[in-house]
Amino acid sequence: MKLSLILSTIAFAVTSVGSAHAADDYNRPPAGNAQYKQCLSYSATIYEGGNEASPIKGQTKAQAWCTCMWNETPEDFKGNLVKFAETRKGKETNKLCEKHSNWSE
């Protein structure tokens, strides 16, 4: 019984580390990307705390959240990332990106 508990704990730890590492590997939006810039400016008008440091080195919470949203939406998505996050369809993506950036309401 103890061996199975130890093995499952190790498996969970390895999986958690892999997930955390993957989150740091998001592609940065291209310089001047209008969708990313809109995300930063619009989120600043309706949410607080976005200028605080995120767990991602060199990024604020808003930057980390918008980078995550930009990466997690489909390639052909051209809409407002903040408004998408507030929809039923965007709820899961929002939750993932809130965790990634350590930024939630």
GROMACS elastic network, one bead per residue, 0.5 to 0.9 nm:
[ bonds ]
;  ai    aj funct       b0    kb
    1     4     6  0.53953   500
    1     5     6  0.64426   500
    1     6     6  0.88148   500
    2     5     6  0.50853   500
    2     6     6  0.61979   500
    2     7     6  0.86296   500
    3     6     6  0.50831   500
    3     7     6  0.61201   500
    3     8     6  0.85773   500
    4     7     6  0.50431   500
    4     8     6  0.60544   500
    4     9     6  0.84698   500
    5     8     6  0.52133   500
    5     9     6  0.61126   500
    5    10     6  0.86207   500
    6     9     6  0.50924   500
    6    10     6  0.61945   500
    6    11     6  0.86272   500
    7    10     6  0.50929   500
    7    11     6  0.61305   500
    7    12     6  0.85947   500
    8    12     6  0.61115   500
    8    13     6  0.85811   500
    9    12     6  0.51295   500
    9    13     6  0.61900   500
    9    14     6  0.86826   500
   10    13     6  0.50811   500
   10    14     6  0.61795   500
   10    15     6  0.85729   500
   11    14     6  0.52222   500
   11    15     6  0.61657   500
   11    16     6  0.85771   500
   12    15     6  0.51248   500
   12    16     6  0.60471   500
   12    17     6  0.86052   500
   13    16     6  0.50835   500
   13    17     6  0.61556   500
   13    18     6  0.85631   500
   14    17     6  0.52413   500
   14    18     6  0.61923   500
   14    19     6  0.87076   500
   15    18     6  0.51032   500
   15    19     6  0.62358   500
   15    20     6  0.86895   500
   16    19     6  0.51619   500
   16    20     6  0.62116   500
   16    21     6  0.85849   500
   17    20     6  0.51493   500
   17    21     6  0.61096   500
   17    22     6  0.86077   500
   18    21     6  0.51387   500
   18    22     6  0.61847   500
   18    23     6  0.87653   500
   19    22     6  0.51177   500
   19    23     6  0.63494   500
   19    24     6  0.89913   500
   20    23     6  0.52713   500
   20    24     6  0.68067   500
   20   100     6  0.81996   500
   21    24     6  0.54070   500
   21    25     6  0.68221   500
   22    25     6  0.51543   500
   22    26     6  0.72986   500
   23    26     6  0.60229   500
   23    56     6  0.86106   500
   23    68     6  0.80898   500
   23   100     6  0.65415   500
   24    27     6  0.88901   500
   24    56     6  0.64774   500
   24    57     6  0.85936   500
   24   100     6  0.85052   500
   25    28     6  0.88258   500
   26    67     6  0.71638   500
   26    68     6  0.67748   500
   26    71     6  0.66847   500
   27    30     6  0.87255   500
   27    67     6  0.75762   500
   27    68     6  0.86241   500
   27    70     6  0.89290   500
   27    71     6  0.68783   500
   28    31     6  0.84393   500
   28    67     6  0.62920   500
   28    68     6  0.89077   500
   28    70     6  0.86745   500
   28    71     6  0.82608   500
   29    32     6  0.82057   500
   29    33     6  0.63379   500
   29    35     6  0.89695   500
   29    36     6  0.67867   500
   29    67     6  0.66822   500
   29    70     6  0.72221   500
   29    71     6  0.80573   500
   30    33     6  0.54736   500
   30    36     6  0.87210   500
   31    34     6  0.89784   500
   32    35     6  0.88467   500
   32    36     6  0.79863   500
   32    37     6  0.70791   500
   33    36     6  0.54851   500
   33    37     6  0.62086   500
   33    38     6  0.86379   500
   34    37     6  0.50768   500
   34    38     6  0.59954   500
   34    39     6  0.85164   500
   35    38     6  0.51223   500
   35    39     6  0.62117   500
   35    40     6  0.88267   500
   35    70     6  0.78829   500
   35    78     6  0.71380   500
   35    79     6  0.73844   500
   35    80     6  0.67715   500
   35    81     6  0.73361   500
   36    40     6  0.63750   500
   36    41     6  0.87936   500
   36    63     6  0.87012   500
   36    66     6  0.63642   500
   36    67     6  0.72337   500
   36    69     6  0.88445   500
   36    70     6  0.67432   500
   36    80     6  0.88853   500
   36    81     6  0.79517   500
   37    40     6  0.51806   500
   37    41     6  0.62630   500
   37    42     6  0.84727   500
   37    66     6  0.87329   500
   38    41     6  0.52340   500
   38    42     6  0.57805   500
   38    43     6  0.81421   500
   38    80     6  0.72099   500
   38    81     6  0.81183   500
   38    82     6  0.87202   500
   39    42     6  0.53566   500
   39    43     6  0.58040   500
   39    44     6  0.83765   500
   39    62     6  0.83926   500
   39    63     6  0.87884   500
   39    66     6  0.59991   500
   39    69     6  0.89067   500
   39    70     6  0.88115   500
   39    80     6  0.67860   500
   39    81     6  0.58747   500
   39    82     6  0.60080   500
   40    43     6  0.54353   500
   40    44     6  0.62431   500
   40    50     6  0.86519   500
   40    62     6  0.62749   500
   40    63     6  0.67584   500
   40    65     6  0.89376   500
   40    66     6  0.66120   500
   40    82     6  0.88791   500
   41    44     6  0.52252   500
   41    45     6  0.67269   500
   42    45     6  0.53002   500
   42    46     6  0.68005   500
   42    47     6  0.86654   500
   42    80     6  0.88147   500
   42    82     6  0.72530   500
   43    46     6  0.54271   500
   43    47     6  0.56587   500
   43    48     6  0.83473   500
   43    50     6  0.78294   500
   43    62     6  0.73397   500
   43    66     6  0.87251   500
   43    82     6  0.64638   500
   44    47     6  0.55986   500
   44    48     6  0.67780   500
   44    49     6  0.84463   500
   44    50     6  0.66425   500
   44    51     6  0.85003   500
   44    62     6  0.78145   500
   45    48     6  0.80778   500
   47    50     6  0.71242   500
   47   104     6  0.88838   500
   47   105     6  0.72642   500
   48    51     6  0.81191   500
   48   105     6  0.78572   500
   49    52     6  0.55856   500
   49    53     6  0.89820   500
   49    61     6  0.73548   500
   49    62     6  0.80001   500
   49   103     6  0.74803   500
   49   104     6  0.87815   500
   49   105     6  0.89233   500
   50    53     6  0.80779   500
   50    54     6  0.86972   500
   50    60     6  0.63256   500
   50    63     6  0.77248   500
   50    65     6  0.87463   500
   50   103     6  0.72773   500
   51    54     6  0.86638   500
   51    59     6  0.88378   500
   51    60     6  0.52612   500
   51    61     6  0.62050   500
   51    62     6  0.64782   500
   51    63     6  0.83674   500
   52    59     6  0.87467   500
   52    60     6  0.54111   500
   52    61     6  0.58106   500
   52    62     6  0.80929   500
   52   103     6  0.89159   500
   53    56     6  0.79039   500
   53    57     6  0.81909   500
   53    58     6  0.78117   500
   53    59     6  0.63630   500
   53    61     6  0.57502   500
   53    62     6  0.89015   500
   53   101     6  0.88115   500
   54    57     6  0.71746   500
   54    58     6  0.80313   500
   54    59     6  0.59182   500
   54    62     6  0.81310   500
   54    63     6  0.83562   500
   54    64     6  0.67442   500
   54    65     6  0.89005   500
   54   100     6  0.83993   500
   54   101     6  0.53782   500
   54   102     6  0.61780   500
   54   103     6  0.76976   500
   55    58     6  0.87846   500
   55    59     6  0.78758   500
   55    60     6  0.84074   500
   55    61     6  0.79236   500
   55    64     6  0.84439   500
   55   100     6  0.76857   500
   55   101     6  0.63458   500
   55   102     6  0.68330   500
   56    59     6  0.56598   500
   56    60     6  0.77841   500
   56    61     6  0.82584   500
   56    64     6  0.67355   500
   56   100     6  0.81210   500
   56   101     6  0.70979   500
   57    60     6  0.85156   500
   59    62     6  0.78229   500
   59    63     6  0.55601   500
   59    64     6  0.57753   500
   59   101     6  0.87591   500
   60    63     6  0.51156   500
   60    64     6  0.61435   500
   60    65     6  0.84593   500
   60   101     6  0.79735   500
   61    64     6  0.51658   500
   61    65     6  0.59749   500
   61    66     6  0.84890   500
   61    98     6  0.86386   500
   61   100     6  0.88328   500
   61   101     6  0.50847   500
   61   102     6  0.66733   500
   61   103     6  0.58063   500
   62    65     6  0.50349   500
   62    66     6  0.59337   500
   62    67     6  0.83122   500
   62   101     6  0.74142   500
   62   103     6  0.76301   500
   63    66     6  0.52262   500
   63    67     6  0.59245   500
   63    68     6  0.84546   500
   63   101     6  0.81202   500
   64    67     6  0.51151   500
   64    68     6  0.61101   500
   64    69     6  0.86072   500
   64    97     6  0.77841   500
   64    98     6  0.88541   500
   64   100     6  0.71329   500
   64   101     6  0.50915   500
   64   102     6  0.87251   500
   64   103     6  0.88950   500
   65    68     6  0.51321   500
   65    69     6  0.61494   500
   65    70     6  0.85171   500
   65    94     6  0.83686   500
   65    97     6  0.52557   500
   65    98     6  0.63268   500
   65    99     6  0.86801   500
   65   100     6  0.69215   500
   65   101     6  0.52051   500
   65   102     6  0.83697   500
   65   103     6  0.73948   500
   66    70     6  0.59060   500
   66    71     6  0.84795   500
   66    81     6  0.74920   500
   66    82     6  0.82096   500
   66    97     6  0.79119   500
   66   101     6  0.88972   500
   67    70     6  0.50634   500
   67    71     6  0.61906   500
   67    72     6  0.85526   500
   67    97     6  0.85221   500
   68    71     6  0.51507   500
   68    72     6  0.59516   500
   68    73     6  0.86114   500
   68    93     6  0.85054   500
   68    94     6  0.88481   500
   68    96     6  0.81691   500
   68    97     6  0.54670   500
   68    98     6  0.88229   500
   68   100     6  0.73648   500
   68   101     6  0.81216   500
   69    72     6  0.50871   500
   69    73     6  0.60937   500
   69    81     6  0.64826   500
   69    82     6  0.83646   500
   69    85     6  0.79933   500
   69    93     6  0.68785   500
   69    94     6  0.71848   500
   69    96     6  0.87504   500
   69    97     6  0.63264   500
   70    73     6  0.58334   500
   70    74     6  0.85138   500
   70    75     6  0.88870   500
   70    77     6  0.89638   500
   70    81     6  0.71184   500
   71    74     6  0.78150   500
   71    75     6  0.82841   500
   72    75     6  0.87347   500
   72    93     6  0.67340   500
   72    97     6  0.85166   500
   73    76     6  0.82186   500
   73    77     6  0.63443   500
   73    81     6  0.82519   500
   73    90     6  0.85968   500
   73    93     6  0.77921   500
   74    77     6  0.53436   500
   74    78     6  0.89161   500
   75    78     6  0.82282   500
   77    80     6  0.87993   500
   77    81     6  0.88264   500
   78    81     6  0.84095   500
   79    82     6  0.89174   500
   79    83     6  0.80713   500
   79    84     6  0.73700   500
   80    83     6  0.54076   500
   80    84     6  0.61434   500
   80    85     6  0.87094   500
   81    85     6  0.61550   500
   81    86     6  0.88210   500
   81    90     6  0.88652   500
   82    85     6  0.51053   500
   82    86     6  0.66131   500
   82    94     6  0.86997   500
   83    86     6  0.52194   500
   83    87     6  0.67895   500
   83    90     6  0.85830   500
   84    87     6  0.53262   500
   84    88     6  0.84065   500
   84    89     6  0.75252   500
   84    90     6  0.53494   500
   84    91     6  0.81702   500
   84    94     6  0.85483   500
   85    88     6  0.80078   500
   85    89     6  0.77905   500
   85    91     6  0.56337   500
   85    92     6  0.81584   500
   85    93     6  0.67449   500
   85    94     6  0.50558   500
   85    95     6  0.85781   500
   86    89     6  0.82899   500
   86    90     6  0.62579   500
   86    91     6  0.62928   500
   86    94     6  0.76223   500
   87    90     6  0.51059   500
   87    91     6  0.60812   500
   88    91     6  0.53312   500
   88    92     6  0.82631   500
   89    92     6  0.72938   500
   89    93     6  0.82370   500
   90    93     6  0.52861   500
   90    94     6  0.60581   500
   90    95     6  0.86813   500
   91    94     6  0.50638   500
   91    95     6  0.62357   500
   91    96     6  0.87416   500
   92    95     6  0.50676   500
   92    96     6  0.62667   500
   92    97     6  0.86414   500
   93    96     6  0.51190   500
   93    97     6  0.61584   500
   93    98     6  0.85150   500
   94    97     6  0.51075   500
   94    98     6  0.59598   500
   94    99     6  0.85502   500
   95    98     6  0.51011   500
   95    99     6  0.62851   500
   95   100     6  0.86137   500
   95   104     6  0.84383   500
   96    99     6  0.52625   500
   96   100     6  0.61951   500
   96   101     6  0.87688   500
   97   101     6  0.60333   500
   97   102     6  0.80807   500
   97   103     6  0.81084   500
   98   101     6  0.52888   500
   98   102     6  0.55226   500
   98   104     6  0.54646   500
   98   105     6  0.89122   500
   99   103     6  0.68182   500
   99   104     6  0.78507   500
  100   103     6  0.79100   500
  101   104     6  0.84306   500
